[in-house]
Amino acid sequence: MSSPETPTESPESDDPTWSTQPTYSNLGEIRAHLLPSKACRPRTPGSCSTDPQPLPPPLPKKILTRTQSLPNRRTPHASSIQVQLPRRPFLGSHSVDKSQAEVGPACPPAELTFGLTDAPLGLSLRNLHSPEAVHAALAARQLQGLHAIYARLRARFMGGHPGPCRPGHGFRLLDSSPCAESGDALYYRVVRVHDDAWHILVAKVPKPGADVPHPWGLELQASLSPHFNLQGLCGVVPEGTLPGAPWRGAVALAAEVPERTVAQWLVEACTQPPEEFVWAVALVLLQLSAALEFLEAWGAALVELRPENLLLAAPRGCAATGHPRLLLADFGRVCLQPPGPPGSPSPHAPQLGSLLREMLGLAAPSTTPLTAGLERLAAQLTRLQPSASRTRGALQALLWGPGPELRGRGAPLGPWLRALGPWLRLRRGLLVLRLAERAAGGEAPSLEDWLCCEYLAEATESSMGQALALLWD
């Protein structure tokens, strides 16, 4: 640190002057030079003393730092002490470090690219300029998300399956009266207990005088894996296990607890507005066609389809006021039916057509497009006898589209088939958005949501074309 020069008094001015203008960084020294000198002995005015005047003791040096909002870009003097802090320029309302904000001349700005969060999209900046690549990526992610939603809803609606009974399980009868009564059986609620786990099952008790069930059908029912629309058996309650039980002998245990039959449901549902009743009928028939499709794939056929042997139960994870879950429980009338060649008549089509016409006759006359489509389907079931798989596709198209307006009367087949692909991608995107909106509002998914997810996740242009051809050709 350079020391300041001794001030001299000039005859022309009493102010202290310096031969050079030094730079000070210590306020104590600056104040010492600005204050007038204190004489040690009296002096006469005008005299010029050459004795050096003692300086006041220097004050402790303080290091002053500048605020970050006032950066100093001057070159520091050799005699000054300055502490340079990292400058933080303000970019909008976000303050970043200098190393992040400034780029040297040798480092040009980096090209905009996708980070790790966008890597699963499989798109680069070059692909963003191609609408076809963007549309293909969005369509693939929509389909992938739809499959994930469908799998989660399936696990939710079919979760908690009790599994087969084992020797260590205990049983307790919950009610002495049946919870449901079908055409050939009574159902009683039973609790199966093992350690700390318990499940509510139903004991399926045959009615006195009921027809002897087909042995092959009962074996098939016992060997089936859990299916959403087929009543599965999980064991047998030996005779004498439940004291006070209103039946005798061993009875089979089923996993799902039925509430009523389709025949009982029709008496109540037909009082609804025609539009709601027809929609509910289509959902019930859709589930029945799914069960029959499973039987046809196994080479089995239902001899007689009766509404009093079709059970309805509340699906798990849904509101009690939602649409019911259909269970096909009449395996006593299932017989072996070897599958024929592709396109061969289905043994279930005439029965489905008769049941559909019977249901539609209970409702008030309606002119909705769904009613017209169901009437058309009933006629085609009797005339063409399509397979249960094709009937299921036609019911899906009637419920969630595409409708006949996509083709139009007299339109050529080529443009109509080419429009099915864009329609399917658009419909998938709209369904994902609707499910997201409902989930954000805290609404639980319904059975209809899951069935619609299943349809749009499995549908192809070919399957939709076959369904529309069955309905409107």
C-alpha positions in Angstrom: 0.0 0.0 0.0 1.5 3.4 -1.0 1.5 6.1 1.6 0.0 9.5 0.8 2.3 12.5 0.1 2.6 15.2 2.7 0.3 18.1 2.0 1.9 21.6 1.5 0.5 25.0 2.1 0.4 27.4 -0.8 0.2 31.2 -0.4 -2.6 31.3 -3.0 -4.8 28.6 -1.3 -5.1 27.1 2.1 -6.5 23.8 0.7 -4.2 20.8 0.7 -3.0 19.7 -2.6 -1.0 16.7 -3.9 1.5 16.4 -6.7 -0.3 13.3 -8.0 -3.8 12.0 -7.4 -3.4 8.7 -5.6 -6.1 6.0 -5.4 -7.1 5.1 -1.9 -9.0 2.1 -0.8 -8.9 2.8 3.0 -11.5 5.3 4.2 -9.5 6.0 7.3 -6.5 7.3 5.4 -8.8 9.4 3.1 -10.4 11.1 6.0 -7.0 11.8 7.6 -6.0 13.7 4.5 -9.2 15.6 4.3 -9.0 16.9 7.9 -6.7 19.9 8.6 -3.4 19.3 10.3 -3.2 19.6 14.0 -0.2 21.7 15.2 2.0 20.5 18.0 3.0 24.1 18.8 1.7 27.5 18.0 2.5 28.9 14.6 2.2 32.4 13.3 0.0 33.0 10.3 1.7 33.1 7.0 4.7 31.2 8.3 5.7 28.1 6.4 7.0 25.4 8.6 9.1 22.7 7.2 8.8 20.4 10.2 6.9 17.3 9.3 3.5 17.1 10.9 2.7 13.8 12.6 -0.1 12.0 11.0 -2.9 10.5 13.0 -2.8 6.8 13.5 -4.3 4.9 10.6 -7.7 3.4 11.2 -8.2 -0.4 10.6 -8.5 -1.2 7.0 -11.9 -2.4 5.8 -12.5 -4.3 2.7 -15.5 -3.0 0.9 -17.4 -5.2 -1.5 -19.7 -4.0 -4.1 -23.3 -5.3 -4.5 -24.0 -7.8 -7.2 -26.4 -5.4 -8.9 -23.5 -2.9 -9.6 -20.7 -4.9 -11.1 -17.3 -3.2 -11.5 -15.7 -3.7 -14.9 -12.8 -1.3 -14.4 -9.3 -2.7 -14.3 -8.2 -2.6 -10.6 -5.3 -0.3 -9.7 -2.2 -1.9 -8.4 -2.6 0.0 -5.1 -6.2 -1.0 -4.5 -7.8 -4.1 -3.1 -10.9 -5.3 -4.8 -12.7 -8.6 -4.3 -14.4 -9.8 -7.4 -17.5 -11.9 -6.8 -19.2 -14.0 -9.5 -21.5 -11.8 -11.5 -25.1 -13.1 -11.8 -26.8 -11.4 -14.7 -30.6 -11.4 -14.6 -32.4 -13.1 -17.4 -36.0 -12.1 -17.0 -36.9 -13.1 -13.5 -34.4 -15.9 -13.2 -30.9 -15.4 -12.0 -28.3 -17.7 -13.3 -24.6 -18.1 -12.9 -22.2 -16.4 -15.3 -21.0 -19.8 -16.6 -24.5 -20.7 -17.5 -25.5 -17.4 -19.1 -22.4 -16.4 -21.1 -21.0 -18.4 -23.9 -17.5 -17.7 -25.2 -16.8 -17.0 -28.9 -15.5 -20.5 -29.3 -18.7 -22.1 -28.0 -21.7 -21.3 -30.2 -25.2 -21.7 -28.7 -26.2 -25.4 -28.5 -28.9 -26.7 -30.8 -32.3 -27.3 -29.2 -32.6 -31.1 -28.5 -34.8 -33.3 -26.4 -33.6 -34.1 -22.9 -33.9 -37.4 -21.1 -37.5 -36.7 -20.3 -38.4 -36.7 -24.0 -36.1 -39.5 -25.0 -38.9 -42.2 -24.9 -40.7 -40.2 -27.6 -38.0 -41.3 -30.1 -38.1 -37.9 -31.8 -35.3 -35.5 -32.7 -35.4 -31.9 -33.8 -35.3 -33.2 -37.4 -38.4 -35.3 -36.8 -40.4 -32.3 -35.5 -40.4 -30.8 -39.0 -42.2 -34.0 -40.3 -45.9 -34.0 -39.4 -46.0 -37.7 -40.3 -43.3 -38.6 -37.7 -45.0 -36.5 -35.0 -48.4 -38.1 -35.7 -47.0 -41.6 -35.7 -45.2 -41.0 -32.4 -48.3 -39.6 -30.8 -50.5 -42.5 -32.1 -48.0 -45.0 -30.7 -47.9 -43.4 -27.3 -51.7 -43.1 -27.2 -52.1 -46.8 -27.9 -49.4 -47.7 -25.3 -51.1 -45.6 -22.7 -54.5 -47.1 -23.6 -53.1 -50.6 -23.1 -51.7 -49.5 -19.7 -55.0 -48.0 -18.6 -56.9 -51.2 -19.7 -54.5 -53.4 -17.8 -54.8 -51.4 -14.6 -58.6 -51.3 -14.8 -58.6 -55.0 -15.4 -56.5 -55.6 -12.3 -58.8 -53.4 -10.4 -62.1 -55.0 -11.5 -60.8 -58.6 -11.3 -58.4 -58.2 -8.4 -58.7 -60.0 -5.1 -59.6 -63.3 -6.6 -59.8 -65.8 -3.8 -58.1 -68.7 -5.5 -58.8 -72.4 -4.9 -59.8 -73.9 -1.6 -57.2 -75.8 0.5 -57.5 -78.3 3.4 -56.7 -75.8 6.0 -59.5 -73.4 5.1 -62.5 -72.9 7.4 -66.0 -71.8 6.4 -68.8 -69.9 8.0 -72.3 -69.3 6.7 -73.2 -65.6 6.6 -77.0 -65.7 5.8 -79.6 -68.4 6.2 -81.5 -67.1 3.2 -80.1 -67.0 -0.4 -78.7 -63.7 -1.8 -79.8 -64.7 -5.3 -81.9 -67.2 -7.1 -81.4 -68.4 -10.6 -83.4 -70.8 -12.7 -81.7 -73.9 -11.4 -79.7 -72.9 -8.3 -79.8 -70.9 -5.0 -76.8 -68.8 -3.8 -75.8 -68.4 -0.2 -73.0 -66.2 1.1 -70.1 -68.0 2.8 -66.9 -66.7 4.4 -63.7 -68.7 3.9 -61.2 -68.1 6.7 -57.5 -69.0 6.7 -55.3 -67.4 9.4 -55.9 -63.7 9.0 -57.2 -63.8 5.4 -60.9 -64.2 4.6 -63.0 -64.0 1.5 -66.7 -63.8 0.8 -67.8 -66.6 -1.5 -71.1 -68.1 -2.5 -72.3 -71.6 -2.2 -74.1 -72.7 -5.4 -76.9 -75.1 -4.2 -78.9 -76.9 -7.0 -82.7 -76.5 -6.7 -84.7 -79.7 -6.0 -85.8 -81.3 -9.2 -83.4 -79.4 -11.4 -82.0 -81.1 -14.5 -78.9 -83.1 -14.0 -76.0 -80.9 -15.3 -73.8 -82.1 -18.1 -70.5 -83.5 -16.5 -68.3 -82.1 -19.2 -69.7 -78.6 -18.6 -69.0 -78.7 -14.9 -65.4 -79.9 -15.6 -64.9 -77.1 -18.0 -66.2 -74.5 -15.5 -63.9 -75.9 -12.8 -60.8 -75.8 -15.1 -61.4 -72.3 -16.5 -59.0 -69.5 -15.6 -60.7 -66.4 -14.2 -62.8 -64.6 -16.8 -64.6 -61.4 -16.3 -68.0 -62.7 -17.6 -67.8 -66.4 -16.6 -68.6 -67.8 -13.2 -65.5 -69.5 -11.9 -65.5 -72.2 -9.2 -62.9 -72.2 -6.5 -63.7 -75.3 -4.4 -66.3 -77.5 -2.7 -67.8 -77.3 0.8 -67.9 -80.9 2.1 -71.1 -82.1 3.7 -71.3 -81.3 7.4 -68.8 -78.5 7.2 -71.4 -75.8 7.9 -73.8 -76.7 10.8 -77.3 -75.4 10.2 -76.9 -75.0 6.4 -80.2 -75.2 4.6 -79.0 -77.8 2.2 -77.6 -81.3 2.2 -74.6 -82.8 0.6 -71.5 -81.1 -0.8 -72.0 -77.9 -2.8 -69.7 -75.9 -5.1 -68.2 -72.5 -4.2 -68.1 -69.6 -6.6 -65.9 -66.6 -6.4 -68.4 -63.8 -7.4 -71.4 -63.0 -5.3 -74.4 -62.5 -7.6 -77.2 -60.0 -6.8 -79.9 -60.9 -9.3 -80.6 -62.4 -12.7 -81.0 -60.7 -16.0 -84.7 -61.6 -16.0 -85.1 -59.8 -12.6 -83.1 -56.8 -13.9 -85.2 -56.4 -17.0 -88.3 -55.9 -14.9 -86.7 -52.9 -13.2 -84.6 -51.5 -16.1 -87.5 -51.3 -18.6 -89.0 -48.4 -16.5 -86.0 -46.2 -17.3 -86.1 -43.7 -20.2 -85.8 -45.6 -23.5 -82.4 -44.2 -24.4 -80.9 -45.3 -21.1 -82.5 -48.7 -21.2 -81.3 -49.4 -24.7 -77.8 -48.4 -23.8 -77.9 -50.8 -20.7 -79.2 -53.6 -22.9 -76.3 -53.2 -25.3 -73.7 -53.3 -22.5 -75.3 -56.5 -21.1 -75.3 -58.2 -24.5 -71.7 -57.1 -25.1 -70.6 -58.9 -22.0 -72.7 -62.0 -22.9 -71.1 -62.1 -26.4 -67.6 -61.9 -24.7 -68.5 -65.0 -22.6 -69.9 -66.9 -25.6 -66.8 -66.0 -27.6 -64.7 -67.6 -24.9 -66.8 -70.7 -25.0 -66.6 -71.0 -28.8 -62.8 -70.7 -28.7 -62.8 -73.7 -26.3 -65.0 -75.7 -28.6 -68.1 -75.5 -26.3 -71.6 -74.3 -26.9 -74.5 -73.4 -24.6 -77.5 -75.6 -25.4 -80.1 -73.1 -24.1 -79.7 -69.4 -23.3 -82.1 -68.3 -20.7 -82.2 -64.9 -19.0 -83.0 -66.5 -15.6 -79.7 -68.3 -15.6 -77.6 -65.1 -16.5 -76.4 -63.5 -13.2 -75.5 -59.9 -12.5 -73.0 -58.8 -9.9 -71.5 -55.5 -8.9 -68.0 -55.1 -10.3 -65.1 -54.4 -7.9 -63.9 -50.8 -7.7 -67.0 -49.3 -9.2 -69.8 -47.2 -7.9 -72.9 -49.2 -6.8 -75.1 -47.3 -9.2 -73.0 -48.2 -12.3 -73.7 -50.8 -14.9 -73.7 -54.4 -13.6 -71.2 -57.2 -14.4 -72.7 -60.2 -16.3 -71.8 -63.7 -15.3 -72.6 -66.8 -17.4 -73.2 -69.5 -14.8 -75.3 -72.1 -16.6 -72.5 -74.5 -17.4 -74.8 -77.5 -16.8 -76.1 -76.9 -20.3 -72.8 -76.5 -22.0 -71.8 -79.3 -24.4 -68.9 -80.1 -26.7 -69.1 -78.2 -30.0 -66.0 -78.6 -32.2 -65.2 -75.3 -33.9 -66.0 -75.2 -37.6 -64.1 -73.5 -40.4 -63.8 -69.7 -40.4 -67.1 -68.1 -41.3 -69.2 -71.1 -40.2 -72.5 -70.3 -38.5 -72.4 -69.8 -34.7 -74.6 -72.0 -32.5 -75.3 -69.0 -30.3 -76.3 -66.5 -32.9 -80.0 -67.5 -33.2 -80.4 -67.4 -29.4 -78.7 -64.0 -29.1 -81.1 -62.6 -31.8 -84.1 -63.9 -29.9 -82.9 -62.5 -26.6 -82.2 -59.1 -28.2 -85.6 -58.8 -29.7 -87.2 -59.8 -26.4 -85.3 -57.1 -24.6 -86.0 -54.4 -27.1 -89.7 -55.3 -26.9 -89.8 -54.3 -23.2 -88.8 -50.7 -23.9 -90.9 -47.9 -25.2 -90.6 -47.2 -28.9 -87.4 -45.2 -29.6 -85.9 -43.8 -32.8 -82.3 -43.4 -31.6 -79.4 -44.6 -33.8 -78.5 -47.2 -31.2 -82.0 -48.7 -31.2 -82.0 -48.9 -35.0 -78.6 -50.5 -34.9 -79.7 -53.1 -32.4 -82.7 -54.0 -34.4 -80.6 -54.4 -37.5 -78.2 -56.6 -35.5 -81.0 -58.9 -34.3 -82.1 -59.5 -37.9 -78.5 -60.2 -39.0 -78.0 -62.7 -36.1 -80.9 -64.7 -37.3 -80.1 -64.5 -41.0 -76.3 -64.7 -41.1 -75.6 -66.3 -37.8 -72.2 -64.6 -37.3 -69.7 -65.8 -34.7 -69.8 -64.4 -31.1 -66.5 -62.5 -31.8 -68.0 -60.7 -34.8 -71.2 -60.0 -32.8 -69.2 -58.5 -30.1 -67.4 -56.2 -32.5 -70.7 -55.0 -33.9 -72.0 -54.2 -30.4 -68.8 -52.3 -29.7 -69.2 -50.3 -32.9 -72.9 -49.5 -32.0 -71.8 -48.2 -28.6 -68.7 -46.2 -29.3 -68.5 -45.9 -33.1 -67.8 -45.5 -35.9 -71.3 -45.1 -37.1 -72.8 -45.5 -40.6 -72.3 -41.8 -41.3 -68.6 -42.4 -41.7 -69.3 -44.3 -44.9 -72.5 -42.8 -46.2 -74.9 -44.4 -48.6 -73.4 -45.4 -51.9 -69.9 -44.4 -51.0 -67.1 -46.5 -52.5 -65.4 -49.0 -50.2 -61.9 -47.8 -50.6 -62.1 -44.3 -49.1 -64.4 -45.6 -46.3 -61.8 -48.2 -45.2 -59.0 -45.6 -45.4 -60.9 -43.3 -43.0 -61.1 -45.9 -40.3 -57.4 -45.5 -39.3 -57.6 -41.8 -38.7 -60.9 -42.2 -36.9 -59.4 -44.8 -34.6 -56.4 -42.7 -33.7 -58.6 -39.7 -33.0 -61.0 -41.7 -30.9 -58.1 -43.1 -28.8 -56.8 -39.7 -28.1 -60.2 -38.4 -27.1 -60.7 -41.3 -24.7 -57.4 -40.8 -23.0 -58.2 -37.1 -22.5 -61.6 -37.9 -21.1 -60.2 -40.4 -18.6 -57.6 -37.9 -17.5 -60.2 -35.2 -16.9 -62.4 -37.6 -14.9 -59.4 -38.8 -12.9 -58.4 -35.2 -12.1 -61.9 -34.6 -10.8 -61.7 -37.6 -8.5 -64.2 -39.8 -10.4 -63.7 -43.5 -10.2 -63.6 -45.3 -13.6 -66.8 -47.2 -14.5 -67.3 -50.6 -16.1 -68.2 -48.8 -19.4 -64.8 -47.0 -19.3 -63.0 -50.3 -19.1 -65.1 -51.9 -21.8 -64.4 -48.9 -24.1 -60.7 -49.1 -23.4 -60.7 -52.8 -24.3 -62.4 -52.0 -27.6 -60.2 -49.2 -28.7 -57.0 -51.0 -27.5 -57.8 -54.1 -29.6 -59.6 -52.6 -32.6 -58.0 -52.6 -36.0 -59.2 -51.2 -39.3 -60.0 -54.8 -40.5 -62.1 -55.6 -37.4 -64.1 -52.4 -37.6 -64.7 -52.9 -41.3 -66.2 -56.3 -40.6 -68.4 -55.0 -37.8 -69.7 -52.2 -40.0 -70.3 -54.5 -42.9 -72.3 -56.8 -40.6 -74.5 -53.9 -39.5 -75.0 -51.8 -42.6 -74.3 -53.9 -45.7 
